[in-house]
Amino acid sequence: MDRACTSDSEAARLRALDAYRLLDTPREQDFDEIAEAAAELYDVPIAVVNLIGDGRQFFKAEVGLGVRETPLESSFCRQALLQEDFLAIPDATRDPRFDGNPLVHGEPGLRFYAGALLKTAEGHPIGTVCVLDTKPHEITERQRRGLMRLARQAMAQMELRRALREQAEQRLLHERILDSATDYAIVATDPAGCVTRWNTGAERILGWPEAEMLGRPIDAFFTLEDRAAGQSRTEMSLAAEHGSAPDERWHLRRDGARFWASGEMMPLRAEDGSLVGFLKILRDRTGERDASAALEASEMRYRSLVEVSPQVVWFGSAAGEVTYCNAYWYDYTGLPAGETGEASWMSVIHPDHREATRRTWLAAASTGQPYEVEFPLRRADGQYRWFLSRAHPVRDHDGTLRSWIGTTLDIHERKVAEARFAALTTLAPAIIWFGNPNGSLSYLNDRWYAYTGQTPEQALPMGWDAPIHPDDLPALVLAWETARRQETVYDTEARLRRHDGAYRWFLIRAEPLRDAGGTVVGWLGSNSDIHDRREAEIALRSAQEQLNLAVEATGTGVFDYDLVSDELKWDARTRAFFGLGPDAPVNLDVYLARLHPDDRERADRAVADAVDPAGAGIYDITYRTMAPEDGVERWVSAKGRTLFEDGRPVRLIGFAREVTESRRAEQALRETEERYRLAARATNDAIWDWNLATNHVLWNEALTAAYGYASAMVEPTGDWWIDHIHPDDRARIDASIHVVIDGTGTVWSDEYRFRRADGSYADILDRGSVIRDAQGRATRMIGAMFDISERKRAEEHQRLLTGELQHRVKNTLAMVQAIAVQTFRSAADIEAAREAFVARLISLGRAHDILTQASWTDAPIAQVVDGALAAHRGAAASRIRSSGPDVRLAAKPALALALALHELATNAAKYGGLSNEAGSVDLRWHVVHEGDTPRFCLTWSEQGGPPILAQPVRRGFGSRLIERSFAAEVGGEVRLTYAPAGLTCRLEAPLASMQDASGEAAA
C-alpha cells in the first residue's frame, strides 16, 4: 500500500476522532452502561468503549481494566481497525497475528477478543466497543449482532454530544452578533410568527426584555391597524416569496408609546430550503410621523384584534358552551367555519388529553374561576402541536357571570424547548443546577450524583457543600453570598471531591434568573471540570520561569519580530550585542546598519528564508556586529522560528548569544588541528590527543586506515576508546592510565586488545605523555597506538605448537595403550587380536588425518563418517547409505564417533548386515530442536543380514569401546537394539558437547 495514502487516511481518521472532543474526558454513565451491557452480553470480565488515537487507545468506558489508557502497539483493537465492521478472535494463542504479543503470552494472558468498530458517517474507524477474556470463547450470531448494536449506540451518543456542542457554539455566535447591534431591533420568529430571539437593540428600542417576549407573537410590537391588516403575516408572506419585505410604519413599545420605524423582514431557511422562521429588523424613525397616526393605528388594532390575532380567540356562554372561535381556529384545525359545538372542539384535542381538558373547562365554568390548561391540538394536516388555553369570566357591574373570553396560544416551541432543556441537563457533560434566592439548591442533574456519589436526599437543598474541599469552602460561600446579595453573576473556582475521594478543580458559574419585573427568582448554574486546564497552566508558568532563569543564566538575549506590523523588539542583552544601550530604539534598519558589511547580505537572506512559507521556518545564523560608536566587532549566534497563520508569516521569535570568544577559540583550534593533522599524516600509527577537561579525543587518519573506523563511527571521547578495549583488559587499562593521570607521572605505557570496526581485536602497545598545568593537574594527554597483533600471534602460535605437540603425543599414546589393553585382554586368538588392533589403529589414524587437515579445530561429520567406513565400503559402497545435515564436530567427539562407527562396521561385516551379499546399512544423523538444548542424534540400522534369533549373552569389547569412546567422552547416550531384522544403534548427545572444543584432551 502507498505510504502516503496510508498516512493521509490515518490523518483523516484522527481528525474525525478529534471532532468529537472525547479523548481524555471523564467517564460518562451512558458509555459505562454500554461497556457493562457488552460484558453481560458475552459473560466476560473485560469490556471497553475504546477511542483509538495517535499511538494510544483511550477508554471512554471500561469494565474490568482499571485504567483509562494503554499504548496501541500491542493492542487487539489495532487489528480491529483493519476490519470492515467486526473482529472476533476466539483464541489469540492460535492466531499468528498475536505471536509474541505480551498481552497474550505474558500477563494478563488474554485469549479471547471480540470488537465492533465505531465508524463515523464518512466511514472513518475511530474506535471499538470490545470485550476480552483470559479464556477462549466461541461467539454466537446473537452476540455478534448485539455488540454491533452497542457500537451503533455508542456512535449515536458521540454524534449527539457533538451536535449539542456545535448547536451551542452556533447559538452563542448568533447571540453575540445580534446583541452587538444595539441601534437596531432584531427579532427572530418561528414560521408562525412567535418570537424566538430578541436582541439587546430590541430591548432598548421596544422596551420588552427578551424573557418576556419569547414565545409571544411578533404582533406584540405591531400597531393595532397593522394587526387588523395582517401586516405581520403579509410581511412574512412577501419575505418568503421574494426573500425580503421592507416597510415603514408605526410600531409599539412596551410602555405603549408609538414610534415610526423603518424595517425589513427576511425569511430564515434550513439547509434543505424549508422555512424555519423569519428575521425582523427595525430602526426607530418616530420623528418623521405625528401623534394622529397613533390613534388610527390603535383603533385599527382594536377592530382587528380578534380576527387577525395570531392565536385562537374564543368566547363562551355563562353555561360553558363555546359560542365563537376566530378564523385562526378554523384555519388551524380545518373544521367547518362557524362550528363550535363541544363534540367539534373536543374532536381535535389529542385523545389522551380530551377528558382532562373537558373536566377542567366544566369545573371553571361552574365555579367562575379562571381557566387554564395545556394540551396537544391537531392541525388540519393531522399533526399535533401543544397549545396553552386560558379564559377569564366576563361579569357585569354586579358581578354576575355573563360570558367567557379566552385565547388558545401555540406553545409547541416552548414545550419542545423545555423537553430539549431537560434532555440537555441529563446529557450535558457539565453539572447543571438551579439555586434559590436563599442559597439552597432545588435541582442538580445526574452528573453531580455520578461524580460526588451523593443522593438527592443528601445534596438537596443544603447538602451540596459537603463535597467542597475544606480549604475552598469559605471563599466559595462568600462568593455565593456576595453574588446573591448584589444580584450579579456568580463566578468562582473550587475543588470538588469525587466519589472515590479524589479532588478535581471546577469552574462554578451561575446567572441570575429574573421575572418580568426584574426580580431575581433563582439562579441557573453549571460546574465545569477545569482540573486538566489548571494543571496545564501551572506547568506553563513553571516552564516560563525556567525559561527566564535559563535565559538569564546563559547570557542569552531575546528578539521578537512582528512581521505584520514590522515591529522589532530586543531585550537589553540583545541590544548590548549590537553596541546599544538598554533603552535605545530598534528597528530593521538599525539591525542591518550594525551588521558587519561582509555578513549583511547573508543575514538578510537568512531572514528571507526563515519567513518563506515554502521553507522550514527556521532562522539559524552566526554573524558579526559592528558598533559605530566604538568599532568593536562581536560575533553573535541567532536562532529562531517563524510563526505562520493561514500560510502567512506573522512573527519571527528567537534567541541570540554572543559567541566572540568561542569563535576566536575555534579559529585557534583550527590552526592547531591543521598543524596536528600535518604531523599525524607522517605516521601509520593511530595518534590521539585527549583533552582531559572536556573528555574530547582527537584521532589522526590512521584510526581509519589501521582499524577500519570511518570518522562518523568514532565518538570523540575517552569513553569511546575505553568501550572498545577488550572487556577482560578494560578495567586494568582504565586503572593503569588513571594512576598516571591522577598521580604525578608524565609517561604511560601498556598493552591491551582493541576492537576493530569489523569486530575483531588487535593487540596494541599504547604509549602516552601527560601534560600538566601550573598546579600539576593533568589537562591533556597525547599518545600513539602501535598494532603488535602480528608479533602477538607469532608468539602465541609458537607457544601453542609446543603445548599442542606435547598434548597430542601424550593423548595418542594413552588412547593406543587403552585400545591395546582392551583388544588383547579379551582375545582368544593372538592373530585375530593383532588384526583387530591394527584395524582400530588405522581407523584412529584416519580420524587424525581428517582433524589434521582442519588444524585440529573441527571437522565435517561427513568426512569423519567416510574415513571411519572407508575400509568397509570397498566394492559394496551402495550397501552403506549415509545422510544427514552438515554438522561440524570438535576433535574429541570426532575421534569418539570414528571409533564407534569402526566397531559397528566391523561387527556388521562379521555377523550383521554386511556379512552376506543381501544385507545393507542405513546411517542417518540429525539435530533435534526441542526445549532449550538442541541434541545430536545418529542411528545405525542394519537390514538383510543373518537374523538375530537371541540376545547376546555377553557384551564384547566393541560394545564397551563404543560406550567408552562416545558415551563417556562426550556425555552421550548409547542404545543397542538387537532386533530379528538386524542391529540398531542409536547415539545421542547434546549438540554443544559435540561441537565444544574447550578442554580438548584428544590427540
Secondary structure, 3 states (H helix, E strand, C coil): CCHHHHHHHHHHHHHHHHCCCCCCCCCCHHHHHHHHHHHHHHCCCEEEEEEECCCEEEEEEEECCCCCEEECCCCCHHHHCCCCCEEEECCHHHCHHHCCCHHHHCCCCCCEEEEEEEECCCCCEEEEEEEEECCCCCCCHHHHHHHHHHHHHHHHHHHHHHHHHHHHHHHHHHHHHHHHCCCCEEEEECCCCEEEEECHHHHHHHCCCHHHHCCCEHHHHECHHHHHCCHHHHHHHHHHHHCCEEEEEEEECCCCCEEEEEEEEEEEECCCCCEEEEEEEEEECHHHCCCHHHHHHHHHHHHCCCCCCCCEEEEEECCCCEEEECHHHHHHHCCCCCCCCHHHHHHCECCCCHHHHHHHHHHHHHHCCCEEEEEEEECCCCCEEEEEEEEEEEECCCCCEEEEEEEEEECHHHHHHHHHHHHHHHHCCCEEEEECCCCCEEEECHHHHHHHCCCHHHHCCCHHHCCECCCCHHHHHHHHHHHHHHCCCEEEEEEEECCCCCEEEEEEEEEEEECCCCCEEEEEEEEEECHHHHHHHHHHHHHHHHHHHHHHHHCCEEEEEECCCCEEEECHHHHHHCCCCCCCCCCHHHHHHCECHHHHHHHHHHHHHHCCCCCCCEEEEEEEEECCCCCCEEEEEEEEEEEEECCEEEEEEEEEEECHHHHHHHHHHHHHHHHHHHHHCCCCCEEEEEECCCCEEEECCHHHHHHCCCHHHCCCEHHHHHHCECHHHHHHHHHHHHHHHHCCCCEEEEEEEEECCCCCEEEEEEEEEEEECCCCCEEEEEEEEEECHHHHHHHHHHHHHHHHHHHHHHHHHHHHHHHHHHHHHCCCCHHHHHHHHHHHHHHHHHHHHHHHHCCCCEEEHHHHHHHHHHHHHHHHHHHEEEECCCCEEEHHHHHHHHHHHHHHHHHHHHCCCCCCCCCEEEEEEEEECCCCCCEEEEEEEEECCCCCCCCCCCCCHHHHHHHHHHHHHHCCEEEEEEECCEEEEEEEEEHHHHHCCCCCCCC
